[in-house]
Amino acid sequence: MSNSTSVTEFLLLAFANTRELQLLHFWLFLGIYLAALLGNGLVITAIACDHHLHTPMYFFLLNLALLDLGSISSTVPKAMANSLWNTRAISYPGCAAQVFLLVFLISAECFLLTVMAYDRYVAICKPLHYGTLLGSRACVHMAAAAWGSGFLYAVLHTANTFSLPLCQGNAVDQFFCEIPQILKLACSDAYLREVGVLVVSVSFVFGCFVFIVLSYGQIFRAVLRIPSEQGQHKAFSTCLPHLTVVFLFVSTGMFAYLKPPSISSPSLDLLVAVLYSVVPPALNPLIYSMRNHEIKDALRKLPQIQMKSMHTTHVAEVSVKCTTNLCQLIGSNVLERRLWTNWLSNCGNTKEVSLSPYGPVSWL
């Protein structure tokens, strides 16, 4: 057994040794990160603002977008900062926080994808019971269970991983703090404790995957019994985006953690880590919106909804403040004179309106 050492910081894997390639990596990750922020932000805004999308399927999709935003934000900004400032260091608490957030968000996403498969199963196989089985309270409880399970799962892994004594230095062969790479630094006898936890974790993930596969087996059987071709196409269009996301998430994640040690290499580990931690959050909004006309329509209506909201707000302010001889207007410096004249006609004898940029407006 090697002597354990006290570690105050870790050294992450550098993408390149030359300054030009480091800056190229920074700009590449910046583009991916901004695309993920924009895509997931638009999905969240569209679902939140359009009441037609206030359904269980889109409620779970909103939660998925939130998880994607969190997961990519837990790894990519630090990697960009290291490339930009030509450093590899991350503090011990920073590394622990990164592991906790990443495990929390990715495991919660795994559980949420399982819940979304159940939502599709009930919608297609048991449509008459959909409102009962997936009411608003049930949806909130299932989403909270996914987030809570991910949180407990992350606490278990983070506490177990960072309680291990480290004997192999502090160089992590990954661009973020990843549990398998940290375990390589642990003393050999302590390593087995976390391996046992990982086996249990893989069993849970495999259980979620089996549930999703069985759910879609029942879904496809039900869809093929739909007499109209248009009905089959509509049913498939609501399931294929979710199935694509599940395949992308599970295949890259399982390969990252279950690949044989004989084919492991720093470059392959780096590629796989990018595939499961960076690519899905950036692609998920595109996958869900590419064939989804409801989200496209909601995105097109966003500017109209905002303008309508502003208009409604200002009208409400005027109607409440108007009296017989005086109208107290808020924000009058941003509205046209003719609009104030029309709105102030509710006050009675409309002759001429005296507009002041900030103060009250009185009849002359």
N, C-alpha and C positions, 0 to 999 in steps of 0.2 A: 504493500500500500504506500502510495506517494504521500508526502507531507502536503496538507492543505495550506493554501495561501489566502491572505486577505485581499479582496479585490475591491477597489473603489471606483473603477470605471472599466468599460469594455471598449475594444477596438473593433469597429464594424468593417465589413469587407468593402474595399474600394473598387469602384467600377472600372477605373482606369488609372494608369500612372502618369499619363501626360495631361497637361493642363487643358489642351484643346478637347480631348475626349471627355474630361470631367465636365467642361462647360456644355458639351454636346449632350451628355447625360442629364445635366440640369435642365436644359431647354426641352428635352424629350419628356422628362417626367413632369415638368411644368405644364406642357401641353396636355398630357394625359390627365393630370390632376384638375386642370381647369375644365376639361371636357366632362370629367366625372361630376364636378361641382355644378356645372351648368345643366347637364342632363338630369341628374337627380333632383336638383333644385326646381327645375321646370315641372318634373313629375309631381313633386310634393305640392307646388303651388297650384297646379292644375287640379289636382284631386281635392285640395283644401277649398278652392274657390268655386268649383262647379258642383252644385248640389246634386246634379245627375250622377256624379261619380261617388256619392256617399253610400256605397254598397260594401258588403263584406270583402269582395274581391279587391276593390280598390283601396279599402282600408288596410288590408294586409300588404298591398303593393306600396302604400305610403310608408309603412313600417320598414319594408325591405329597402326602400330608397334611403331612409334615415340610417339604417345599419350600414349600407354601402358607403354613405358619406363618412360615417365614423371610422369604418375599417380602413379606407384609403387615406384618411387624415391621420391615422395613427402611425403610418410607416413612411409615406412618400415625402411629407414636408421635411422630416429629419434627414432623409437621404438626399434631398435637394440641397439642404443647408450644408451638409458635409461636402458635397461636390463643389458647391459654390465657394466655400471657405477653405477648401483643400485640407480637410481634417477627417479623422475616422472615429473620434472619441464620442462616447455616450456615457453619461454618469450611471452609477449602479442603480439609484432610484429611477432614473429615466428609463433604463433598460427594463426594470421591473414593471414600470407603468406601461411601457410599450407592449410587453408580453400580456399583461392583464387586459388592456384594451383590445388587443387583437384577438385573443382567445375569447373574450367576452362577446365581441361583436360577430366573429365568425361562427361561434357555436350557437349564438342566438339566431343567426341567419339560417343555420342548418335546421334548427327547430321550427323556425318560421316557414321555411320552404315545405316542411312536413305538414304544417297547419294549412298552408295554401293548397297542397294536394288534397287534403280532406275537404276543403271548401269546394274545389272543382268536382270531387266525387259526389258530394251531397247535391250540388247544383245540377249535375247531369243524371245521376243515378236515382236520386230521391228528391226531385224538384218540388213535390207537394209538401215535403217536410222542411224545405230550405229555410223558410221564415222562422220555424220553431227551433231548429237545430243551430241556426246561425243568426240569431237575433243580435241586437247591438250589444247587450250585456255579455252574451257568449263570446262574441268577437273580441271584446275588450279583455275578457278573462283569458282567452287563448293567446292573444298577443302578449299580455302581461306574463303569462306562463313561459312563453318563449324567451322574453327578455330576462325574467327572473332565473330561469334555468341556465341561461348563458352566464349570468352574473355569478351564480354559485359554482358553476363549472370553472370559470376563470379564477375565482378565489382559491379553489382547490389546487389547480395547476400552478398558479403563481406562487402560492405559499410553499408547495411541495418542491418546485424547481429551485427557488432561491433559498431554501433551507439546506440544500446540498453543499457539502464542502467542495471547493474547486482546487484541482491539483495540476491542471494542464494549461495554466496561463490565463489570459483574458482576451485573446483574439477570437472573435466570432466570425466564422466563415459564411457570413450572410450580410445583406445590406440593411437588415433590421434584426432586432433581438428575437430569435426563433428558438423555441424550446429544444428541438433536436440538436441544434448547433451548440446551445448552452450545455446540454447533457454531455457533449463530447469533452467539455472542460471539467466535468465532475470526476471525483475519485471513483475507481472501478467498483468498489463495494457499495457505494451510495447510489450509483447509477441505476441499479436494479429496482430501487424503490419507485422511481419515477416511471420506469419502463412498465411496471405493473399498473400504474395509473393510466398510462397511455393505452395499454391493452383494453382496460375497461372503457376508456373514452372511444376507442375505435369500435368497440362493441355497440355503444350507444349510437354512433354515427351509422354503423351498418344497420342497426335496427330501424333508424329513420329512413335509410335508403330502401330497405325491404318494404316498409309501409308505403312509401311513395310508389314503388314498382307495383305492388299489389293494388293500390288505389287506381293507378292508370290502367292496369289490366282490366279492372271492372269498368272503368270509364270507356275504354275502347270497345269493349263488348256492348255496352249500352249505346254508344254512338253508331256502331254498325247496324243496330236494329232500328235506327231512325229511318222512316220510309223516304223522306225527301232528301235529295242531294244537297239542297241549300241548308237544311237543318244540320246535316252532317258537317258541312263546311263551317258553319257558325260555331258548332261545338268544338271542332278541332282548332279553330282560330283562337279560342279562349284558353286552350290547353297547351298548344305548342310552345308559346313563349315561356311559360313556366317550366315545361319539360326541358327546353333548351338551357335555361338558367340552371336547373338542377344538374343536368349532365355536365355543364361547364364547371360548376362549383364542386361537385363530388369527384369527377374524374381528376381534376388538377390537384385537389386536396388529398385524395387517397394516394395518388402517385407520389406526392411530395413526402408523405409520411410512411408509405409502405413499400417504396421501391427497394430492391435488393442492394445491400452495401457494395456488391461487386460492380454495379454500374454507376455508383455515386462518384461525382467529381464536382469541384467548385463551380465550374461553368454550368453544368447541368442543374445543380442545386439552385443556382442563381436564376436560371431560366424558369424552372418550375415555381420558384417563389414568386417571381413576377406574374406568372400565369394565374396563380391562385389568389394572390393578395392585391394585385393592381388591375389586371385585365377585367375580372368580373364586375367590380364597381363601375368601371367606365363603360362596359358594354351593356349592362342590364337595362338602363333606360332606353337604349336604342332597340334592344330586343323586344321590350314590352310595348314600345310606341310605334315600331315600324309597321305592324299589321293591325294596330288597334285604332280604329277610326274614332272611338269615343275620346281617347286621350288627345288625338290630333285636333278634333273639334274643340275640346276644352282649351287647348293651347292657343288656337286661333281666336277664341272668344275672350282670352285673358285681358287684352287691352280694353275691350268693350265693357267687361265687368268692372274694371278699375275706374273707367270714366263714369259709368253709371253710379258706382259707389260714391265718387266725388260729388257728382251732381245731386244725388239724393241727400248727402250730408249737408251741402250748402243750403238746399231748399228747406231742410228741416230746421236749420239754424235761423233762417229768415222768418219762417212761419211762426216759430216759437217767440221770437223777439219783437214781432210787430205789435204795435198798439195803435190807437186811433190817430195820434199826432206824431208818433215817433217810431222809427224802426232802428234797432241796434243791430248792426251787421258786423259779422266777423270775417276778416280776410277780404275786405272789399277791394283791396289793391290788386287782386288777381282776377277780378271778374269784369266783364264788359258792362258799359252803361245801359245798353238795351236789355240785358238780362236782369239787371237790378230793377229796371222800370217794370218789366213784366211781373217779376216776383212781388214787387212792392204794391202792385195793383190790388193785392188782397187787403191792404190797409184801408181802402175806401176811396176818398176823393183824390184821384191821381191827376195832378197838374204838372208839376216839374219836380225832379229829384235832385237834391244837392248832395253830391258824392264827396266824401272825405276819405282819404287813403286809409285811415286807421280808426277814426272816431265814429260817432253815430251819424245816421242819415236822417234828415228831417224834411218834412214837406214845406214848400215855400208858398 
